[in-house]
Amino acid sequence: MTPIRARARLLGPVLAVIALLGSGLAAPPAPAAQPSTVDPNATYVLVNRHSGKALDVYDLATNDGARIAQWTRNDGAWQQWQFVSSGGGYHRLKSRHSGKVLDFAGSSTSDGADLVQWTDQNRPSQQFRLAGSPDGHVRLLNRNSGKALDVHNFSTANGARVVQWPDLNGANQQWQLVKLGAGTFTNPIKANGPDPWLTYHQGYYYLATTTWTSRITMRRSPTLAGLASAPETAVFDLSGLPNGCCNLWAPEFHLLGGRWYLYYVAGQNVPDYVPTQRLHVLESSGTDPMGPYHFKADLGNTWELDPSVLQLNGRLYLLGSAMDGTQSLTITPLSNPYTPSGPRRTISKPTLAWEQQTAPVNEGAEPLYHNGKTMIVYSASACWGPDYKLGLLTFTGTDPLNAAHWTKSPDPVFQRNDEHGVFAPGHNGFFKSPDGTEDWIVYHANSSAGGGCDMNRSARAQKFTWNADGTPNFGAPVPLGVQLPAPSGEVT
């Protein structure tokens, strides 16, 4: 008895042949599509023609035998594959995430055997050749079984099995090879972009900055370079809100519990920015970083700036900057992304000489996590002076609400670079490269020592590395106009 799955695949071609023979005509041979050639030095994402989803190491596994599935394309390292030649037109497909290659469980030749990853042994079950299909798609035929890589039962679901099946040239056996390129960009990524916040999400960079108006705006681009000319899209208008109508500063958007929460500072009047600036938050209606958003909550009733969210031991904390004798870093426990659940505490004051240049300031606290270490990178000294810079706190205790459980680095970690013409670099954020393998910082800076704390500050980005002790090594701020490699995994 022919299985239903096979019958469904074969019925269309069989009926077509019967119709042609019944009319007295012989079925013409289908033209052979030419298989794609591959670059062994390149990285590819494989997108299924039927589902539009990418070949993916399920659950980001790194172990032998972990299954391979399809998932919404995000160009992460777990969706990136390198073709390693086995000779004779066959290749192994090596995961950039795990370093393992595609294989069939137990070197099976059975229909429906699951595709898995395994340590590279260059055995026949790990070797595939490319067979051409229409419109530049390919089928991947296994050397051991002769069967094709196939999304099981024509599924379009995330996490669906990928198996082997007799080569029928179905759309669920056809794959587009998307070569990931190595593009470039130059700073600034936004000419008038103070207090930048940048996130990479599902194939796009999203950038929001201070507007000093009643509108919250955002730019979107598939490349970092594209942000410089991307259209400015208004995602929310503060007009009419009683507690923060205008004078918007420092927007940040965080994906928490399946919704985006957009935190910002706003005052009651544009010129009245000192006494009335407060923290507020919007909530998205769906999963698009660009909204739509609706107003969710006020986050305090006293002067406070630069909201961000710290996640630590399963808890959420609101970070900010408020007056405690001097402008200092604050932390407030949250019961959810929009509800404070305890009093605000101070965790850092500008006590060091380099935190007091032009004026004593601690602000712009941004969490940074690495290898189990929790840190806060913050801005110090006055934003209207050339010596605005970044400092570092490291969580070294058990209670994030206790200032004594944070250790301040004695020296700044990022500061002006007169040789490169970069002054007052600060108010930063962090983001990952599209493939998840690189760490990047976004920040604003001025191009002259006389630059002010205004809309002339520009948004800039650069890659950073890590010191042996697990702290960030930001290097020196790079000059404007210098061509830099784009983040790893970016599609050009």
N, C-alpha and C positions, 0 to 999 in steps of 0.2 A: 504494500500500500504506500503510495507516494505521500510523504508528509505534507500537511497543509501549507507549511512555510515554503517548501519547494514548489508545490503546485501554484501558489500565488506568484512566485517568481517566473515560472515557465509558461503560464497560460497565455500571456500577451504575445510572446514570440511564436508560440505554436499556432495560435489563431491567425497571426499574420501570414505564416507560411502556408497554412491551409487555404486562406483566401487567395493567395497568389497562384497556387497550384490549381485551384478550382477554376480560375479564369484562364487557365492554359498558359500561364506565364511562369517561367522559372524565377525563383527569388534571386535578385542580384546580390553578389557578395558585398558585405558592408565594407566601406573603405577603411583601411587600417589607419587609426590615428597614431601619430608618432609620439613615443614616450618622451617625457621631459628629460633633459640632462640636469645633473645636480652638481653643485659646487661643494667639494668636500671640505672647504674651509668656511663655509657659510652655515648659518643656523636657519632652520625652517619651522614654520607652524603648518600642520596638516589639517585642513578644514574639509569636513565631509560635505559632499555636494547635496545630499538629501536633507540633512539636519542643519547645516550651517555651523555646526559645532566643531571644536578642535580636539584632536587626539591629546589625551591628558593623563598624566600619572595620577591615579585616583588618590585623593586625600593626601597628596604631597608625600607619598611614601618613598622610602629609600631602600627598602629591603628586597631581597630576591623573592620572586613569586608575587609581588604586589600587582594587582590587576590594572590594566589600562582601560580607560573609559573615554567617553566623549563629554565635553563640558563647554559651556559658553566661553568663547574666545576671550582671553585676557592677556595673552602673550607672556605669561609668567614662565620662569625657567622650566617648570613642570609641563609646559606645552611646547617646549623647544627641542628640536631634534637635529642631530648632525648625521650625515650620510658617510659611513666609513666603508671604504671599498673592500670587498672580499674577493675581487677578481671575477672575470667571466661575466661581467655585467650585473653582479649581485652586490648588495650593500647590507651592512648592519645599520640600524637606526638607533643612535645613542642619545639618551636623555641628558640634557644639559643640567637638569636638577639632580639626578641620582648617579649619573655616570654609567648606568646600566643600559642594556640594549633590549630591543623588542624580541620576544620569544613566545612560543606556545607552550603552555603548561605540559611538562613531561615529554616535550618534543612530539606531542600528539599529531596525528594526521587525520583525526576525526572531524567531521562536520560539527561546527558549534564549539570547538575547543577554544578556551579563553586566551586572549592575548594578555601576556604578562611582561614584566621586566625581569632580567636576569644578568648576572655577571657575564661579561663578554668572553665567550669561549670560541667564537667564530664557527659554531657548529651549524649544520644546514638549516635547522629550525630557527636560527637567528639571522638567516640571510633572505633578502627580498630583492626581486627585480621589478623595475617599473614597466608597466604595460600602458600604452597610450589609450586615452578615452577622449570623447569630444570636448571641445572648448578648452583644451589645455589641461584637463584633469588627468590623473593617473590612477591605475590600480596597482596595488602592491602584492605581488605573487610570491608566496613562500617557497623556498627551494626544496624544503623537506617534503611538503605536502602537495605543492602545486596549486594550493588554494589561495583565495583572495582575502585581504583584510576587509571586514564587513561589520557594519553596525547592526547588531542583532535585532531581528524583527522590524527593521526600518524605523527604529525608535528615534524620536526627536528629543527625548528627555535628557536632562543633565544626569550623568552617572551611568548612562546606558552601557551595557557590555559591548566590547569590541571582540569579535571572534574571527575564525576562518570559515570560509564557505566556498563551494565550487564557484569558479569564476563565471559569473553571468553578466558582468558589465552593468549591474544595477547602479542606480544613483547612490545607494548606500554603500557601494563598493568603490566609489570614485572620490578622489581626494585632490584638493587644490594645494599645491606646494607654495606657501607664502614665504618668500625669502626676507629675512629681517636684515635691514641694512645698517650701516654705520654712518649716520648723518652728523651734522655739525650745527652749532648755533653760536651766536655772539650775544653778550650782554650789552644793554639791558633787555630783559624779556618783557618789560613794560616801562615806557619812558617816564610816565608820571604815576608811580605806583608805590606809595609808602605803605608800610605795615602789610607786606604781602603774605598770603596764605595759599599754598599750592598743594593739590592732591592729584595723584594719578589713579584713575578709576575706569576699569573696563574699556581700555583703549584710548582714553583721552586724558589730557592734563586740564585741570580746572584751576583758575586763578582768580582770587578776589583780593582787593586792596581797599585802603581808605579812600573815600570819595569826598568827605567834608560837605556832603549834601544830604538830602533825605532819601536818596536811592542807594540800595545795595546792588552792586553790579558784579558780573562774573564774565570771564573769558574762557573759551573752550577751544582746544586744538589737539590733533593727534600727535603733534610734535612740539617739543619745547620751543624751537625756533618760531613756530607758527603763532605762539602767544603774542608776539610783538605786534602783529597786524590783525589778530583775531577781533571780530566785532565785540563790542561791549554790550552785554545783555543785562537789562534790569531784572533782577529776580524778586525784588520786594521794594515797596515804597513805604517809608515810615510816616508819611504825611497823615496827620490826624491822630496819631498815637499820643495819648496825654503825657506819658512819662519819657518819651524819647522820639520826638518828631523829626529830628534833623541832626546835622553835624555828626555824621557817621564816621567812626574810626574802627580800625582793627578787626575786620570780620574774619571769623574762622568757622569752617563747617566740618563736622565730625559725624561719621556713620556709627550710630550706637543703637543696638537692638533693632536693626533693619530700617531705621529712619535716619535722615540727615538732620542734625541740629546745628543751626547757624547762630553762633554767638557774636555779639557786637557791642560796641560802646556808642551811646547816643545821648545828646543833650536836648534841652527844651528850646534852645534858640541857637542859631549858627554863631553869632558873636559871643554868646554867653557860655563858652566852653569850659570854664574853670569850675563854677559851682554846681552845675546841673548834670554833668556826665555820669551815667549809670550803666550797669551791665544788663543786657537783655538777651533773649534767645527766641529763635523761630524754630518751627518744626515742619519738616517736609510732609507732603501728602503721599509720596511714594518713594522710589529708590533713585530718582534722578537728582544728582547734586545741584542742578539748576532749578529744582522745585517742580511744581509750585510749593510755596511756603505760606504758613499762617503764623501769626504772632502767638507765642506760647506762654511766656512768663517774663516778669521782671525778676532779676536775680539779686537785688539789693536796693536799699533806699538811701545809701550814702555814696559819696564820690568814689569811684573806682574805675580802673582802666584795664584794658588788655586781657580779656578772658581767654582761658584755655582749659582743657580737661585733662587731668591726670588719672590714669587707670592703674591701680595698684592693689594686688591681692584680692581681686574681684570687686573692689569698691571704686566709686567715682568721686573725684574731688575737683572743685572749681578753683582754678588759679587766677590770680588777679594782681593788681597793684593799687594800693590805697595809702592814705596818710597815717603814719604812726610815728609822729614826731618828724620824720622825713618820709619821702615816698618810698615804700617798701613792698616786698613781695608778700602776697597773702594766699591762704588756702582755706577752703570751706568744704566740709563734707556734703555730698549730695546723696539723696535717696533714689533719685533717678536723674536723667540728664537735665531736668528743668526745675528741681526742687531742692533747695538747701535743707540740710537736716541737722545743722549744728552751727555754733558761732564761728565767725571768721577769725583766723589766727594769722599772726605774722611769722614768716619763716626766714626772712632775710632782710637786713637793713644795709644801706650803703655805708659800711664802716671802713672800707679800705680806700686809700688815697686815689686809686684809679677809678673808683666808683663815684668820686665826688668832683670830677673835673667840670667846670662851668657851674654845675649844681649837683648836689647829692641825689642820686636817683637809682632805684631798682625797679624795673618794669619788664613787660613782655616775656613772662615766664613760659617756656615751652618744654614739655616732657621729651625725653630721649631715652630709649631703652636699647640695651645691647648686652647679650650674653648673660642675662639674669640681673644686670645692673640697671637701676633706675636713676636717672639724672634729670636735672632741670637746667636748661641753658637760658640765660636771661640777659636783658640789656641793662647797661650801667652807664652812669653819668648823664649829662643833659643832652637830649636829642637835638637841641638848637646849637650845640657846640660841635667841633670837629672830632672830639674824642669819645663820642658815643661808641660803645663796644659791647662785647659779649663776655659774660662770666659763666661759671659752672658751679652748680650744687650737686652733690652726690648723696643719695639716700644711704645712710650708714647705720641706721637704727631699726626700730620696729614700729614707730608711730609717726606717720607723715605730718601730723598736726603739731608735732613738737619740733621747734626750731633746732633744738640740740641734736636731733636725729638727722640733720642735714649738714654735710661738711662742705664748706666753701673752698674752692681752689684759690690759692693765694695770688695767682696771676690771671690776667684776662686770657681768653682762649681764641679771640678773634678781634682785631682792631685795625685802625687806620693804616694805610700803606701809602706813604707820600710818594714813593718811587713810582707806584702804579696809578697815582692820582685818585685814590679811593679814600674818602673821609666819612666818618661817622657811620660805619657799617653796623647794623643792628636790626632789632625787631624781626627776628627770623622765624622760619618754620622748617620742617623736615619732610622729605618725601623719598620714596623708593623709585628706582629705575623701573621701567615696564617689565623687565624680566625678574625683578626682585633681588638682583645680585649686587646692586650698588646703593650707597647712601648719599643723599644730596641735601644741601642746605639752600633755602631761598631767604633772601634778606633785602633790605633797602640800604642805599648809601648815596652820598653826594659826590660830585666830581670836583669840588673845590672846598678849601678849608672854611670859606665864608658861606657855604650852603646852610640853609636854615632847616627848621623842623616844619616843613610845609609840603605842598603837592609837587614840588620840584624833585623830591627824592625819587630815585628809580629802583625798580625791582630787578634783582639779579639772582643768578643761581650758579652753583658750582658743586662738583663732587667732593666728598671728603672721605677720609680713611680713619683708622683706629690705632691708638697707641697700645703698647704692650700691656698697660695696666687697665685697658678697657675703656679709657676716656677718648673722646673724639679728637681727631687731629684735623682741624679745618684749614690749616695752611694759611696763606696770605690771600686777601681779597684780590681777585684777578682784575686786570684793567678792562675797561670798556673796549669793544670793537675787536677783541682778540678771538679768533675762531677756535672753538673748543669742541671736543667730541661730544655728541649727543648722548644722553643716558642709554645704557646698554639695553638692547632688546627693542629699541624704538624702531617702528616701521617707517621706511621712507617711501 
